[in-house]
Structures are given as structure tokens and as C-alpha cells.
Amino acid sequence: MAITLVCAFAGIEPISSAKDGMLTFIEQGWGTITTSSQSPTPAPVKPTPTEEKPSTQCTLEEVASQIYTLINEERVKQGLNPLSIDPALTSLAEEHSESMVSNHFFGHERASGERDFGWGMRPGSTRGENIAKTPQRRLIPGPYLSLEEVTEWTVQCWMESPGHRTNILFPSFTRTGIGVSLSGEYLYITQIFAGP
């Protein structure tokens, strides 16, 4: 049985006017676009992550780290500055990946009790999100993919999708956070981008 990689993303939008006073979600073309003109809100208590290892025998943190490296390589190839890791965005991305697994869904919507996509956004800032549900094997049954194969497959899929590529190469994004969770044969990956 063949397995295919599933990707989705939320795009970006220029800064909204400060008079809005609330987080604005706009559906436009490829996905959800968010800007903020409200003050950051405090973080709720984060659920305890599961320490499940992918069958590739790498850790979830290694998958996130390798994706971070590959994304920055793509940016540098285009003459853009690399993104820096933001702990708050990482926490938000990890929470969403874990939520997709524990709540049995794949999408940008947030489950009950999960922090909102715009949580902690600075006034006037911009945010984007890429998600992927990546299998650990190309065919089932079949051999497991290596760390490099899993992460290269994910990033290549994003780069071949216009909306995902836009997030990765958006010049105003300066920070990112990546979260990975595991459910059976699939890695649920969330990457959140942010910039002024």
C-alpha cells in the first residue's frame, strides 16, 4: 500500500491596523492568515508531551532540529536571513502537533484547551504556519526512512507547494518554532513563523 505525504499551511498577511484591537483571522486562498494588534496573553499550562520515539530511531527533537536546518538552507539559497529559534513559538508548535495526535485530527484549527494560533503575538506582527503529516515509510510494509529522508521529504513537499514555500521564504519572518509528535506510522509536524 502506498503512503503519500499530506501537507497544509496557513499563509501570511501584512500588518493589520492597530485600531482593530483584536486578533483577526482571514480565510484567503490557501489557508488561515493571521495578524495581531492586541497585547500578548499569558500562557496556559502546557500538557505533558509524550516521549515516543519514531521508528527511524531518532528523537522527535532531532526531527525538529533537522527540519530547522533544512528550512534555513532554503532561505539562505534565496539570499534571505536564516530564522532564529523562538522558545514561545516552539512551545506553541509542539502543543499543536501533540493536540493533532491526541485529538485525532490534522488541520490548523485548535482543539479545546489548546492555545490559539495567535497566542502571544506582538501588536502589528505577522505569523504563518506550515503543518505536515509525514509517514515514516514510503510503502507499508517496507523499511523505515532515515532521519534525513523523513525531513528532506517533508521540506521538499513544502517547497513544492506555493503556500508553504511562501511561508518558508517570506522575507519578514525572522523567528520560528517547530514541534513534532508521533502517532503510529506518522509524524505530525507543525512549524510556526513570526516576524514584525
ChimeraX attribute file (.defattr): number of C-alpha atoms within 10 A of each C-alpha:
attribute: neighborCount
match mode: 1-to-1
recipient: residues
	/A:1	7
	/A:2	9
	/A:3	12
	/A:4	11
	/A:5	14
	/A:6	15
	/A:7	18
	/A:8	20
	/A:9	27
	/A:10	24
	/A:11	26
	/A:12	25
	/A:13	16
	/A:14	14
	/A:15	17
	/A:16	18
	/A:17	12
	/A:18	12
	/A:19	8
	/A:20	11
	/A:21	13
	/A:22	13
	/A:23	19
	/A:24	16
	/A:25	15
	/A:26	15
	/A:27	12
	/A:28	12
	/A:29	10
	/A:30	14
	/A:31	19
	/A:32	20
	/A:33	21
	/A:34	25
	/A:35	27
	/A:36	26
	/A:37	21
	/A:38	20
	/A:39	15
	/A:40	13
	/A:41	12
	/A:42	9
	/A:43	12
	/A:44	9
	/A:45	9
	/A:46	13
	/A:47	12
	/A:48	8
	/A:49	12
	/A:50	10
	/A:51	11
	/A:52	12
	/A:53	13
	/A:54	20
	/A:55	18
	/A:56	17
	/A:57	11
	/A:58	12
	/A:59	17
	/A:60	20
	/A:61	15
	/A:62	13
	/A:63	22
	/A:64	21
	/A:65	17
	/A:66	17
	/A:67	23
	/A:68	21
	/A:69	13
	/A:70	17
	/A:71	22
	/A:72	19
	/A:73	15
	/A:74	18
	/A:75	17
	/A:76	14
	/A:77	10
	/A:78	11
	/A:79	11
	/A:80	17
	/A:81	16
	/A:82	20
	/A:83	22
	/A:84	14
	/A:85	16
	/A:86	16
	/A:87	13
	/A:88	14
	/A:89	23
	/A:90	22
	/A:91	15
	/A:92	26
	/A:93	27
	/A:94	25
	/A:95	23
	/A:96	31
	/A:97	27
	/A:98	25
	/A:99	22
	/A:100	23
	/A:101	17
	/A:102	13
	/A:103	11
	/A:104	9
	/A:105	14
	/A:106	19
	/A:107	18
	/A:108	18
	/A:109	13
	/A:110	16
	/A:111	15
	/A:112	9
	/A:113	11
	/A:114	18
	/A:115	19
	/A:116	13
	/A:117	22
	/A:118	21
	/A:119	18
	/A:120	18
	/A:121	23
	/A:122	19
	/A:123	20
	/A:124	18
	/A:125	21
	/A:126	25
	/A:127	28
	/A:128	28
	/A:129	28
	/A:130	25
	/A:131	27
	/A:132	24
	/A:133	25
	/A:134	23
	/A:135	24
	/A:136	26
	/A:137	21
	/A:138	18
	/A:139	14
	/A:140	13
	/A:141	9
	/A:142	11
	/A:143	12
	/A:144	19
	/A:145	18
	/A:146	15
	/A:147	21
	/A:148	14
	/A:149	14
	/A:150	21
	/A:151	24
	/A:152	16
	/A:153	17
	/A:154	23
	/A:155	21
	/A:156	14
	/A:157	18
	/A:158	24
	/A:159	18
	/A:160	10
	/A:161	14
	/A:162	13
	/A:163	20
	/A:164	24
	/A:165	20
	/A:166	16
	/A:167	25
	/A:168	25
	/A:169	21
	/A:170	18
	/A:171	16
	/A:172	17
	/A:173	24
	/A:174	17
	/A:175	19
	/A:176	25
	/A:177	25
	/A:178	30
	/A:179	25
	/A:180	25
	/A:181	31
	/A:182	25
	/A:183	16
	/A:184	11
	/A:185	15
	/A:186	18
	/A:187	22
	/A:188	25
	/A:189	28
	/A:190	29
	/A:191	27
	/A:192	26
	/A:193	28
	/A:194	24
	/A:195	19
	/A:196	16
